[in-house]
Every structure is written in C-alpha cells, then in structure tokens.
Amino acid sequence: MPATIAGKAVEIDKDGFLVNPNEWTEEIAAEIARQDGIELTDAHWKVIRFMRDDYKATGQTPTVRKITKNNIANTKEIYALFPGGPAKFPAKIGGLPKPKGCL
C-alpha cells in the first residue's frame, strides 16, 4: 500500500515494512523509529547499518544471532535498543523485509 514517510512516497506492506529496500533513506528510518517510540542513537545505527550491509550481501534479513556473532551488539543490548522486537524493529527501521520466523 502507498504511504508517505518523511515526505517520501513509498510502498509498505500490511505490517509497515518497506516493500522495496532501495526506497530507504536515513530520514525514513528516523521517522519509522519515531513512530515506534525509538529515538535512534549511534548504537541503533550500528545495528541498522550492519543489517542493511548484510542484506545487500546475502539477500536475507539477518537474525539477532547473526548480529551477535558479528560482535555488533550482544543479545541484551539488542533487546534494550529495540524492545518488543529485537529483529523486527531494526529490520523495519532499516527498510528491510520482516525477518523469517518473526511474529
């Protein structure tokens, strides 16, 4: 469905994830985060940028386990940064598809 986020027309799915990751901008990320009650810090950006880079390399949204195995953040930090959705929220904010197995 069409939506306007941070002044840019984009397509989102029923859960608010961007349909096309190439439409993502940092301004869109900040607006999505704000809507989800998250104020982005350098620690958030580190996770989001890793996820985007990994997605570009593999074509799949990385899991929390992959983030921790690459020493981006530990599990406790990820849960603190993205409460209620340690894989879902950084993927959504990063303009990536919803991770597999994520409710």
trRosetta pair geometry for C-beta under 8 A, 3 or more apart (Angstrom, degrees):
i j d omega theta_ij theta_ji phi_ij phi_ji
1 11 7.0 143 66 -155 25 69
1 12 6.1 -34 63 66 78 75
1 13 7.7 105 17 -133 81 16
1 14 7.5 82 1 -80 117 54
2 9 6.4 -14 -165 -167 105 95
2 10 7.5 147 -152 83 57 34
2 11 6.1 -45 -94 -99 51 63
2 12 8.0 84 -159 20 10 76
3 9 7.6 155 83 -151 36 51
3 10 5.8 -28 68 69 84 80
3 11 7.4 118 20 -127 82 17
3 12 4.8 1 10 7 134 119
4 7 6.7 1 176 -130 102 15
4 8 6.8 160 -153 73 65 29
4 9 5.5 -32 -96 -91 78 57
4 10 7.5 132 -108 19 27 75
5 8 6.1 -31 68 60 66 83
5 10 5.7 -31 25 26 107 126
5 12 7.8 91 -31 -51 129 128
5 28 4.9 68 114 -136 118 88
5 31 5.2 164 -180 94 88 140
5 32 6.5 16 -164 -58 140 85
6 25 6.9 -129 88 72 144 114
6 27 4.1 155 171 137 150 98
6 28 4.9 -131 25 -83 131 49
6 30 7.0 88 -89 63 136 90
6 31 4.2 -152 -55 -19 95 143
7 27 7.6 -31 39 137 98 138
8 23 7.1 165 139 175 128 97
8 25 6.7 112 -8 16 162 129
8 27 7.4 114 -8 89 122 118
8 28 6.2 -63 49 -73 129 109
10 18 5.8 -54 168 -126 133 96
10 19 7.7 167 164 28 85 85
10 20 7.4 -143 -158 50 90 94
10 23 4.7 137 -123 142 105 145
10 28 7.0 68 -33 -126 154 141
11 18 7.1 87 78 -162 62 60
11 19 4.0 -36 106 27 108 129
11 20 6.2 69 50 2 107 97
11 23 7.3 138 29 -2 73 164
12 16 5.4 -11 177 -146 135 33
12 17 6.3 144 -157 69 81 31
12 18 6.0 -54 -101 -96 71 37
12 19 6.4 -156 -105 -24 16 85
13 16 7.2 -51 67 19 66 17
13 17 5.0 -4 34 56 108 88
13 19 5.9 125 -48 -78 81 83
13 98 7.7 -88 63 -18 145 115
15 92 7.6 -106 128 -103 100 122
15 98 6.1 36 76 -67 151 137
16 32 7.3 144 155 -139 113 106
16 92 6.3 35 103 -154 98 124
17 91 7.2 -11 -123 125 119 97
17 92 5.3 -100 -97 -115 79 78
17 95 8.0 122 -170 -153 70 32
17 96 7.5 -55 -160 90 113 39
17 97 6.3 79 157 -135 144 37
17 98 5.3 -118 -49 -45 159 85
18 21 6.1 121 98 -89 123 42
18 23 5.7 -162 -163 64 129 109
18 24 5.9 -148 16 -68 172 89
18 28 7.5 52 -70 151 132 144
18 95 4.4 -4 27 -150 145 75
18 96 7.7 42 52 -13 102 14
19 23 7.9 38 60 17 70 135
20 23 4.7 81 87 -11 100 106
21 24 5.6 -22 -172 -10 55 121
21 52 7.7 164 -177 -134 122 87
21 55 6.7 -142 -150 131 166 142
21 95 4.9 119 -139 131 65 98
21 96 5.6 30 -106 -99 122 51
21 97 7.4 -69 -55 -27 112 72
23 28 7.5 84 127 -51 81 171
23 95 6.9 -163 72 -155 70 130
24 28 5.6 -133 -148 68 54 136
24 29 6.8 52 -170 -52 100 93
24 52 7.6 -144 98 -117 155 128
24 94 6.9 16 -151 164 155 44
24 95 2.8 -84 -86 -38 131 173
25 28 4.7 103 52 3 75 99
25 29 7.1 -131 98 -4 44 86
26 29 5.2 -47 -149 34 39 119
26 30 6.4 42 152 -22 67 101
27 30 5.8 -50 -149 33 32 111
27 31 6.6 29 153 -16 63 106
28 31 5.8 -59 -151 39 32 110
28 32 6.2 31 154 -18 68 106
28 95 6.6 60 102 -74 130 115
29 32 5.9 -56 -146 37 28 108
29 33 6.2 28 156 -18 64 109
29 40 7.0 53 133 -67 103 157
29 48 6.5 84 -152 -173 141 156
29 93 5.0 66 -154 171 82 80
29 94 6.5 29 -113 -91 116 35
29 95 6.9 -77 -76 -28 87 96
30 33 5.7 -56 -147 38 28 113
30 34 6.3 33 153 -23 64 106
30 40 6.0 -98 -110 14 72 134
31 34 5.6 -50 -146 34 31 113
31 35 6.4 33 154 -19 64 104
32 35 5.7 -55 -151 36 31 112
32 36 6.4 16 154 -6 65 110
32 92 6.1 -158 165 137 136 91
32 93 5.0 -179 95 -113 119 60
33 36 5.9 -69 -149 47 30 102
33 38 4.2 -86 -170 80 88 100
33 39 7.0 127 138 -97 117 16
33 40 5.1 47 123 -47 173 100
33 44 7.3 68 -126 170 147 152
33 89 8.0 82 -114 177 73 102
33 93 4.9 48 -67 -122 89 125
34 37 7.7 50 -178 -67 30 18
34 38 7.3 -98 -68 61 24 57
34 39 7.3 49 -96 -91 69 60
36 89 6.1 165 150 -135 158 109
36 92 7.3 106 -50 97 153 135
36 93 7.3 -100 31 -69 141 102
38 44 6.9 139 161 -118 120 148
38 81 7.8 57 -148 167 124 64
38 82 6.9 -1 -104 -110 148 63
38 89 6.8 116 -32 175 154 133
38 93 7.2 -66 74 -80 141 144
40 44 4.4 -126 -145 81 72 145
40 45 6.1 81 174 -52 112 85
40 48 7.8 -20 -137 -9 123 146
40 93 7.5 156 -84 -177 119 144
41 44 5.1 108 47 4 62 99
41 45 7.3 -124 101 -1 37 90
41 81 7.8 -119 45 -130 106 101
42 45 5.6 -56 -148 39 35 112
42 46 6.4 44 152 -29 66 100
43 46 5.7 -45 -150 25 32 116
43 47 7.1 28 153 -12 61 102
43 73 6.8 86 -172 -94 96 130
43 77 7.0 -116 -176 177 130 115
43 81 5.8 -137 121 -99 111 129
44 47 6.1 -62 -161 37 34 107
44 48 6.1 26 150 -15 70 112
44 81 5.5 170 -89 -169 75 119
44 82 7.7 120 -123 -58 92 89
44 90 7.4 -165 -162 -108 76 97
44 93 7.6 -46 174 115 114 160
45 48 5.5 -56 -139 43 35 111
45 49 5.8 32 163 -19 70 108
46 49 6.2 -55 -141 38 22 106
46 50 6.5 24 156 -18 59 108
46 72 5.9 170 140 -170 100 91
46 73 6.9 123 98 -45 118 105
47 50 5.9 -58 -151 36 28 111
47 51 6.3 26 154 -19 64 108
47 67 6.2 24 -139 -149 91 136
47 72 5.7 117 -100 145 62 125
47 73 5.7 -31 -78 3 107 132
47 78 6.6 132 -115 -115 146 88
47 81 6.5 141 1 109 152 159
47 82 7.6 -126 107 -25 160 124
47 90 5.0 -78 128 -130 116 149
48 51 5.8 -57 -150 36 29 111
48 52 6.4 27 155 -17 65 106
48 90 5.4 -145 -85 -162 70 93
48 93 5.8 -76 -108 102 126 108
48 94 4.4 -178 -155 -81 87 105
49 52 5.7 -53 -145 37 33 110
49 53 6.2 32 156 -17 66 107
49 94 8.0 -161 -59 -121 26 118
50 53 5.9 -59 -147 39 29 108
50 54 6.1 26 157 -17 66 110
50 62 7.4 -63 129 46 91 154
50 67 6.4 111 105 -124 138 84
50 70 6.6 162 -165 98 136 141
50 72 4.7 -55 -27 -110 171 148
51 54 5.8 -57 -143 40 28 109
51 55 6.2 32 156 -22 64 107
51 61 6.8 14 -171 -157 106 73
51 62 5.3 -138 -125 39 73 108
51 67 7.1 -19 -70 -86 89 111
51 90 5.6 143 -15 136 157 113
51 91 6.3 -130 172 -91 148 62
51 94 5.0 157 88 33 123 179
51 96 6.1 -111 145 -9 113 155
52 55 5.6 -53 -146 35 30 113
52 56 6.5 32 154 -20 63 103
52 94 5.1 -147 -59 -173 95 118
52 95 7.3 39 -103 55 110 96
52 96 6.7 -149 -94 -56 63 116
53 56 5.8 -53 -152 33 32 112
53 57 6.5 25 152 -14 64 109
54 57 5.7 -60 -149 40 33 110
54 58 5.9 -9 166 13 71 115
54 62 4.4 21 105 -43 149 128
54 66 6.8 125 -164 138 161 135
54 70 8.0 -142 -76 -21 132 165
55 58 6.6 -75 -130 54 23 84
55 59 6.9 62 -175 -110 59 10
55 60 6.8 -134 -123 76 65 26
55 61 5.8 6 -96 -95 111 49
55 62 6.9 -111 -57 -15 73 84
55 94 7.8 150 -1 132 144 128
55 96 5.2 -138 -83 -120 161 126
58 62 7.5 97 46 -69 141 84
60 100 7.7 -32 -162 -7 108 115
61 87 7.6 106 138 174 115 101
61 91 4.9 33 -159 -124 136 128
61 96 4.7 131 -105 147 107 127
61 97 5.3 -135 -34 70 125 78
61 98 7.2 -145 24 113 165 15
61 99 4.6 -125 103 -90 125 70
61 100 7.5 158 56 -7 102 71
62 66 4.1 -113 -168 80 106 138
62 67 6.0 124 126 -51 124 79
62 99 7.7 -49 85 -109 28 117
63 66 4.9 104 53 3 73 98
63 67 7.2 -130 101 -3 44 86
63 87 6.1 -27 -147 -115 51 136
63 99 6.2 118 -98 -160 63 137
64 67 5.6 -54 -153 35 36 114
64 68 6.4 29 153 -14 69 106
64 75 6.5 67 160 -118 120 82
64 78 5.7 151 -142 120 103 163
64 86 5.1 40 -96 120 130 116
64 87 5.0 -96 -43 -67 90 99
65 68 5.9 -59 -148 40 31 106
65 69 6.0 30 156 -20 67 109
66 69 5.7 -53 -139 38 31 111
66 70 6.3 20 161 -10 63 110
67 70 6.3 -70 -153 43 24 102
67 72 4.8 -77 -172 53 77 127
67 73 6.2 -13 150 46 111 84
67 78 6.3 101 102 -89 142 140
68 71 7.5 38 -179 -75 38 29
68 72 7.3 -89 -79 44 26 81
68 73 6.9 -64 -93 85 65 53
68 74 5.8 61 -130 -135 102 41
68 75 5.6 -5 -85 -53 144 74
68 78 7.2 -86 -64 -19 95 136
73 77 4.0 -124 -178 93 106 127
73 78 5.1 135 104 -59 123 81
73 81 6.9 -24 -180 -3 167 141
74 77 5.0 94 53 9 69 105
74 78 7.2 -135 98 -8 34 89
75 78 5.7 -56 -148 34 32 111
75 79 6.4 29 156 -15 66 106
75 86 7.6 31 -159 -176 67 163
76 79 5.9 -57 -151 38 30 109
76 80 6.4 28 152 -18 64 108
77 80 5.6 -58 -148 38 32 111
77 81 6.1 28 155 -18 68 108
78 81 5.8 -55 -144 38 30 109
78 82 6.2 -27 173 33 66 103
78 86 4.5 74 135 -158 105 114
78 90 7.8 -66 -154 -21 96 139
79 82 7.1 -80 -130 65 21 68
79 83 6.5 55 171 -100 63 57
79 86 5.0 -45 -84 -78 58 127
80 83 7.0 3 -143 -62 22 88
81 86 7.8 87 64 -127 86 78
81 90 7.6 36 114 -66 118 113
82 85 5.7 -79 153 83 104 66
82 86 5.0 132 80 -113 111 44
82 87 8.0 159 105 -11 147 18
82 88 7.7 172 159 64 128 65
82 89 4.0 -180 -159 67 114 128
82 90 5.4 -85 -70 -36 155 88
84 89 7.1 81 81 -41 82 130
85 88 3.5 -66 -175 58 119 109
85 89 4.2 119 90 -24 109 93
85 92 7.8 18 127 6 143 124
85 102 7.5 68 -152 -166 96 118
86 89 7.2 -19 -96 33 12 100
86 90 7.5 1 176 1 42 109
87 90 6.9 -70 -154 43 26 98
87 91 6.2 21 157 -17 64 118
87 99 4.4 -46 148 19 123 156
87 102 5.5 -133 91 -93 117 128
88 91 6.0 -70 -152 40 25 109
88 92 6.1 21 158 -18 67 111
88 98 6.4 4 -128 -143 83 85
88 99 6.5 -112 -79 24 55 102
88 102 4.9 156 -74 180 96 137
89 92 5.6 -53 -140 38 32 111
89 93 6.0 27 162 -14 67 108
90 93 5.7 -54 -139 43 32 109
90 94 5.7 27 160 -14 66 116
91 94 5.8 -65 -142 47 25 107
91 96 4.3 -89 -161 74 79 107
91 97 6.9 -47 174 83 123 34
91 98 6.3 122 111 -118 141 32
91 99 5.5 -165 -43 -34 159 89
91 102 7.7 -167 32 -1 148 173
92 95 7.9 45 174 -61 27 23
92 96 7.6 -82 -57 53 21 69
92 98 7.4 22 -69 -91 86 72
98 102 5.4 -141 170 70 92 124
99 102 4.3 87 70 -25 87 130
